[in-house]
Amino acid sequence: MPPNTSPKIGIIGLGTMGLGIAQIFVQAGFFTVATDAQPPARASARQRMSDALNARVTAGKLTPEARDATLSNLHITASLAELAPCDLVIEAIIERLDAKEVLFSELETILAPNAILATNTSSIPVAAIASTAQHPNRILALHFFNPPTAMKLVELAPHAGTSTAALTLAREITEAAGKTVIQCPDRPGFIVNRCARPYYGEALALLEEGHPAEEIDAAMMAAGYRLGPFALIDLIGADINLAATEGLSAAMQNHPRYHVFAALKAQAASGNLGRKSGQGFLYPAQTTAKANPEIALRIEATLINEAAWLLNEGGTTPEGIDTAMKLGLNFPRGPFVALALHTTPKVLTTLQSLAAKAPEALKSRYAPAPYLTR
C-alpha cells in the first residue's frame, strides 16, 4: 500500500497510547488527523512526537529528513469534523462504554458510511460498543500494546456483525504500518491479556503455598522466559495487575481460572507496587535463573489450558495464539508449542494433580479444556 495512495487515518485521544498509535501511522507515510478533548493534550502533541523522533535521530536510527517528513503527515485538530475524510479512525480514549458510544455516535454523523471505526480497548466488548451504532458492520477493535511504537503486535477483534470488507481493510492498513496483526474473538481480554493470567495467577498460587517469589521467577527464567512472573508484575505495577485480574475475573463470571489471589491484593494494598514505587515482590533485587522443572511445568500447563479454553470458544487459531503471546509478552514460545514440548498426557496429568491438591473452591481452576481431552 504505497503512501501516495494511502487511506487517511484518524486518531482520537492523544495520551501516551493514542500519540504512539498516531506515530506508527505517520512514520509509515499515512496522513493522520489527530485530536483530543483536552486542549493541553492537543497543544503538546506535536512537540511530544517530535521529542520521540528526535531521540531516534540522536540514536542514528532516523535521519532529520525522515523526521521532518514524518511530522508533516500529522495534523492536530480541535474539531472532530476534520476527521471527515478519514478511512480508518481509531479511538484511544477513556475505558468507559458510555464515552465510546457517544463518540462513535458523533463520528457516524461525520464519516463516510464505509469508514472503519476502531476501538483500542481490550476490556470492553466490541459488540457492546457497536450495539448502538447506525453502521455496526464497520466497527471492530484494533488493540495496540504499550508502547505502540515498539510493540509489533496488534490484536484485531471483530464482533459478530463486523463486515469482511472492514476486517480486510483494517488488517491491510495496520500491516502496511509495520504491525503483525492477529485476529481474535471478541472475548474478555482478547488473546494476550486473557492467556497471560495463569502466568501470574499460578505463580501467586505457588507463593501462597510457601514457595519464595525468587524461586518461582528463577524457574521460569531457566525455562527460557525473559522475566519471571513476579518481575513482570513489578514492571507492570501490582495495582495495574490487580485491576486487570479483577476486571477479567468479573467479565468471566468469577471463574476460578481467574481467581484474584490474596497475595496480589495484599501487595497492592501495601504500596510496594514494583519499579514505580521502588519496591515490589522482588524489585530491586535481581534474580538468577535456576532450573525447577516442576514449577515451570505447573505454570506452563495452566498457560496451555487457558489457551486451549480460548481456542474452544472459536475465532482464533493455535498459531495465532502462539504468535500473540510471543509478541505481546516476549515469551520464548507460545502455549501450543509448549504443549508439543511437554506432550498432552503430561499436561493432563499435571492439571489432574493440581486439581486433586487444590482447595475445593479452586478445583475447577484446573479442569482441562476439551481441546486437551478430545
N, C-alpha and C positions, 0 to 999 in steps of 0.2 A: 504494500500500500504506500506508494510514493507520497512524500509530504505535500507536493503541489496539488495532489488530488485528494488530500486527507479530509475526512469529516471534521467538523468543528466540535470541540469539547467544551462542556460547561462544568464548573466545579462550584459547589455551594458549601461554604464552611472553610475558613482559612486559618484554622488551628494547625497544629503540627501535622496531623494526618492529612487534612484537606490540602494544605500547601504542598506537602510532599507528593500527593497524587497529582496535583497540578504540575509540579516539576517534572514528573515522569513523562507527561504528555508534551509539554513544551520542549523538553530535551529531544523528544522523538520527532519534532517538527510539526506537531499539531497546533493550530491556532486555538488558544484556550481562553475562554471568558470565565473569570472567577469573581465570586462575591461572598460577602459575609454580612450578617445582620448588624454586626458590631463595627462602627466606624474605625476604632483603633486597629482592629484586625485587618481591615481593608487598607488603611493608611500605611501599615508597616509591612504588608505582604511582599511587595516588590523588593524592598531592602533585605528582608529575611531570605528571600530566594537568592538575591544577589550575593549575600554573605555565604550561603551554602555553595553556590557555584564558584565564588572566589576561593574558597578553601580547596576546591578541586583544581583550580588554576595554579594555586601555590604548590599543590602536591604534584603538579606536572601531568595531571590526568585530563586536563581540558585546556584548550587554547583560549586566549582572550577573545578571539573572533567567534569561537563556538559559544562562549558565554554570552556575548552580545546578541548573537543570533537566537539563542535560547530565550533570553529575556524579551526579545522583540515579538515572540509568539504569545506573550502573556498580556492579557488585557484585564485590568481590575475595574470593576464597576460597582456602583451602589444600587443599580436597578436590575431587578430580575428580567425586565422587558428586553434587556440587551442580550439575553440568552436565546432569543427567538430563533436565530439561525442555527443553533447547535443541533447536532445529530445524536449526541450522547451527553446526558447530564448526570453527574454523579453527586449525590449529597453526602456530606460528612458532617452532619450537624449533631445536635444533642440526641442521645439514645432514648427518645420518647416517641411512642407510636403516634400520639396526637399531633406532635410537632411535624413529623414526617408526612402524615396525612394532609395537614393544612398546606405544607409546602408543595406537595405533589399536586394537590387540587389547584393551587395557583399556577403552577407550571403548565398544567394542562390547558389553561386559557391562553398561554403564550407560545408554546412549542407546536411544531407541526405534529399531526396525529401519529406519524410513524417514527418520531424521535424517541429514543430509548431513555427511560428514567431508571437510573440505577441507585440503589442504596448501598452504602458501605457497611451496613450493620452486619453483625453475626449473632445478635442476641434477640432480635425482633423478627417474627416470622414474615417472610416476604409476602405470603398470602394475606396477612393481616394488613400490611401497608397497601396492597393492591385492592383490598376489598371495597374501598370507597372511590376508586378511580373510574373515570369515564372510559379509559382505554387500558384496562388491566393487562392486556396482551403484550404491552411494551414495557412492563415493569419486571425487574429482576434485581438480584444482588451481585455486586462486584466487591468482594471483601478483600481489601488490601491489608498487608501486615506491616507492622511498625518496626523500623522506619521504612516507608514505602519505596524510597529511592534505593534502598539496599536489598530489600527482600524480594526475591524473584516470584514468589507465589501469589496468585490471585484466585480466590475461590469464586466460581460462577454458580449462583444458585437461582434457578427459575422457580416460580410457583406453578401450580398445575395449569394455569391459563396462559403462561408466557408463550409467545409465538416462536416458532422455529427461526423466523427471519430476525427477530430481536436477539435471540441467543447467538445466532451465527455472526451477526454484525458486532455484537458486544465482544465476542471472542476475537474476531479478526482485528478490531481496533486495539484491544488490550495486548494481544500478541505482537502487533506492529509496534507497540510502545516498549517491547522487550520483556514482557512478562510471560511466565509459564501459567497457563490457565487450566484449572482443574474443575470440571463440573461436579456439583454435589447436590444432594437433596435439600429441600427446604425443611431442615430439621434443626432443632436447637443445637447451637454450636457448630453447625455445618460439619466439616471433617476434623480440622485440626483442634479447635477448642474442645470438641467433644472427645475425640480419641486420645487427647493428651491427659484427660482426667485421671486414668489409672496410674500414670507415671508419678503424679503427686499423691494420689489417694492411697495407693498400695504402699508407698514409702511412709506415709503418715500412719497407716495401719501397723507397719513394722516398728515404727518409732514408739507407738503406744504399747506394743508388745515388749518393749525393752531394748530394741536394737538402737545403738547410737546413730545419730544422723550421719556422722563421718563414715561409719562402716557401710551404710547404705549407699551414700554417694560414691565411695571408693569402689564398691562392687559394680556400680553402673558405669563408672569411668573405665574400669578394667574390661567391661563388656563392649567398650567402644564408644560410649556416649561422651560427648564433649563436656557436658555439665551434668552432674548428678541432680536428682530431683530437688534437694534442699538448696543447692547452689542456684538452681533455676528459680525457685521460689524467692530466694534472696535477691536475685536480679530483677524479677518482676515486681516484688513487693508482696509481703504476706497479706496485706489488706486487699490488694488488687486480686491476688489469687483466691482469697476467701470470697470476695464479691462474685468472681467468675464461677466459683464452685457452687455458691448458694444460688446464683441465677440459673445455672444449668440444672441443679437439683430440683428447683421449683418447676422449671419447664418440663422436666421428665418425671413429674408426679412423685418426687422424693424417693425414687427407686434407690435401693441400697448400693447400686453401682456408682451412684453419685453422692454417697454419704459424706456429710460435712464433719470431718473428724475434729474432736475437741482440741487436739494439739494445735491445729491450724487456727481455731478460734482464739485459743489462749495466746498464741504467738502474736496475732494481730492486736489483741487487747493489750498486750504488754508494751506496745510501741516499738518493739525491736523488729522492724519491718524488713530489714535487709540492707542493701547497699545505700539506699536513700536516707536511712536513719543512722548508718554507721555500725549497726549490729543486727545480725539475723540468726537464723538457725545455725549457720556455720560462719558466715561472713563476720569479721575479715580473715578468719583462718583459711589456710589453703589445704586442700585435700589431695592426697596422693592415691593413685589408682592401686587397688588391691583386690585380687580376684576373690569372689564369693559366688560361685555358680548357683547356689540355692537361692540367694536373694535376687540375682539377675534373672533367673528363670521365673521366679514368682512375679516379678514386676512385668516382664515381657509377656507372660501368659495372660495377665489381665489386660495388657495393651492389645494383644491379639484378640482376646474375647470381645472387647469393646468394638474393635474394628469389624469383627465378624457380625456383631449385632447391628451395627450401622449398615453393613452390606446387605443384611437380611431385609432392611427397610426399603431398598431399591434406590435408584438414582445415581449410583456411583459404581466403581469397579475396584477390584483389589489393587490393580496398578495405579489407579487414581489416588486411592488412599495412601499407598506406599509413597508415591511422589509427593503428595501434600505433606505428609509427616516429615519427610526428609527435608523438604524446602522450608516448611513453616516452622520447624523446631530444630533444624540442623541435626536430626537423629541420624545415626550411621546406617540405619536400614529401616524400612517400613515394617509394619506388623505382619504382613503376609510373607515377606522374605524371612522374618524371624520365625514364622510358623514352619516354613520349609526347613530351616536350620534345626529347630527343636523336634519336629515331627508332631503330627496331630495327636497320636496316642500319649506322648509325653506331656503335651499341654493339657489334655483332658485329665490325665492322672493328677497333674498339679492342681487344677481347678477343683477336682473332687476332694483332694486332701485339704485344700484351703476351706472348702465348704464344711467339711467334717469338723474342723477345729474352730470355725467362726462362731461368734455369739449368734443365738437364734435369729435376732433381728437382721443380721448381715449375711446369713447363709445364702440367700438368693442373689447376693452380690456376685457369686461365683458360678451361677447357673450357666452352662455352656450355650453359646448361640447355635441355632440349627445348622449353620454352615460347618461347624466343627463335628457335628454328630450325624450328618447325613450319610 
